[in-house]
């Protein structure tokens, strides 16, 4: 009984959902983000626990095999309605085909047959601790899950992307409820024990679903790119040492943002005080993003009543 | 000896950004690396890998400078990096000949917490030992560990080995594909001191005998793996980021995914480095052990 309880603890968070909940846990959506790859492989060794059925998925097996973010295109940008319904030809990139397969497995997105909850595991080179990322401020289930997460080894925050479901591009949007877990900092291709344990600890959580205030919620406002050479498009500066590793701290007008290789400082010239995150994420250089900026807010959510038979 | 022809290599691994950035900067404007009496040539060794921001395209360039590769008949069917090695050997070598470049600095980053490490290939290279002694003094109190890779089995054929005096600069921790300002600036400062040393040497300054503390590479340690070759444990949190610190028998070394500790069972204290380097998972290396040694360098003066 005790040992059974120990094993259940690992998935308590998920078991707390209504019975017959179908939950999917995905790792390796980016093949070089190692915590999720190894956590999913470990969970695949556990049997079905409690009353929720858990589906574990290695989302991008080819990229995992090559230990690369993706082979043709970023899988985690392929889940918009448009891409999921696009016709497949010989020229269709691997990840687009795979996204459509995953839509069949975990979705279809937006339908009654979709997974109740999709949780997608990621790492970042940015110093973001543990961040939950989701689409809607109206999804009380996700916000309750966020409040449940009690870990001592890293700060925990919630990032809101305000997009209609059709435009939601990441894998978690396949489920009726979905979120990504982002843990950092960790270099891509590396598995750090401390980072792995943070992700693992995330699944040992509380059980109360009272309503109330949800703090540390950040809503995406805009992105800032690196200064670049107009001819070659090569970056001409690095994130300033005073901003490096300081995700979620305040960036005021006049604060240093970039240190040019020539020694000049580029300062933040926005009007609003905002919070930077994904500061110096490796994968975002090619997306022309040095960091995102967010507004911090507090949400109020009602208590969640879990329906039981 | 003379130190008249010096090269600075960046992008030997295309995703190690400090070297790529510095060398590209200096190709555009070489003022910072100019020193009296010496030709300093900045050079991107693996442009295709740099363009794709990947470590290598076909094979690791920094393992490709073997005698076998360099003497193989050239051809398009050879792996890209082998062709590249042959080209580099022609420009900066031939390796082992009197025409080879005097000094090559090879700029690297690591995901390991190695600080500013200097890599020495031969314990008998008095010129390099004197340079490293000079650099260590110049950046004190910051430290600059010296890794000696002289080892019958573990030594590998680097791009810099084409020169008479090869020096590796390994700065970390930095994720692959990422440029961190502090890491970039530390590499820049170390190189500045190295070039200052060369300038002083060329001006005729005599450097008296000295000693240099080094870490000599000893043993490669792999991750515990299952029968399919997958790793079954991670570098232990107590060892992670502890490059150059003593690892004693009985100290935690690995942690399995379910939390079990595996301990170091060697005979004596070692100093691990390259702890959890991303690129070494595929080379079956979690870290490498080293032993401390003091090397003596004789006096040197330009002839």
Interface residues (C-beta under 8 A of the other chain):
Chain A: X38 X39 X41 X42 X67 X125 X185 X186 X187 X188 X189 X190 X191 X192 X193 X194 X196 X197 X234 X235 X238 X239 X240 X241 X244 X259 X261 X280 X282 X283 X285 X286
Chain B: X21 X24 X25 X53 X111 X173 X174 X175 X176 X177 X178 X179 X180 X181 X182 X184 X230 X231 X234 X235 X236 X237 X240 X255 X257 X258 X276 X277 X278 X279 X281 X282
